[in-house]
Amino acid sequence: MKSFRMEKETNPINNIIGLVGIFILIVIFVSFFLNFNKKDVAPKEKTITDKSTSALAISQSEIEKLKSAVDKNLTFSIVASNPEAYKGKTIQWGAKVFTQPEKDKNGVYFQAYESGEDNNFAISYAKPDFQIKDGDFIIVTGKVTGKFQGENAFGAKLEVPTIEAGYVEIGTRNDVVAPTENEVLVNQLNTQHGFTVILNKIELAKNETRFFFKLKNEGKDKVNFYTYSSKITQGTKQYETESAYNNNQKLPSEILPGVEADGVITFPAIENAPKKITIHLDDPSNGNYSINWNTIKFDVVLP
């Protein structure tokens, strides 16, 4: 009986010891499971919005250092042919943003067309406060990180280069599409019946020629002035205007009294010789057929 009573009295202790042991085993198991997840679970596949700050340039010295590392031989077409082969290489491309940028606490993410054409690439930029919008022209300096796979609006699969930007500059169409190689200041004017056309300057680029004009209507009537049929002559060659240069820099076709307007007419690239070129503009008109208007043209000798 005594032994029975002893067994009964020690039984609660055994139970406690057993429960403590089970608790310890549970703690060990949970700890092991969490460590296992941290170490052995495969990382999530990277997307366009993944970023690192390794390429980010903030100070002027960092920006200059980044730009000095640019491989000028790495054009878009070369990198796009095999983005994985150029990982870590530094590029600098001009582009036009064609998507609405996305932002989070780590940065801004968008896609752009290199040189404003259909050369699509994806950019991540570790500056969440950077202001950029669809349609902006930019110059991107950064590192190639590989390729982004996705679909376009028609369901076609796309593979485009991905760039981790170190520095992004907001530029102009000229900076991106046709950088100026030579600028010629002209400052010639033609005034008729209170309407003045001023040719301020000419910009020569590798793939186009730009004429910068200012219009002033100091007469009493509106003036109609069309530029779409303007022409350049150079020796025996004639050049026609190209499509609208830029909606923000297109000359108006109707100029009301008291109005001044600036704009650009663009032509194909011209030859280096002969040096003399002439731009021929249409005759202005104001609806008063008793007034004679002369054809407007400007002769310029290029340096």
Secondary structure, DSSP 8 states (H G I E B T S, - for coil): -HHHHHHHHHHHHHHHHHHHHHHHHHHHHHHHHHHHHHHHS------TT---STT---SHHHHHHHHHT--TT--HHHHHH-GGGGTT-EEEEEEEE-S--EEETTEEEEEEEETTTTEEEEEEES-TT----TT-EEEEEEEEEEEEEEE-TTS-EEEEEEEEEEEEEE--HHHHHS-EEEEEEEEEEEEETTEEEEEEEEEEESS-EEEEEEEEE-SSS-EE---TT-EEEETTEEEE--S-S-GGG---SEE-TT-EEEEEEEE----S-SSEEEEEE---B-S-TTS----EEEEEE--
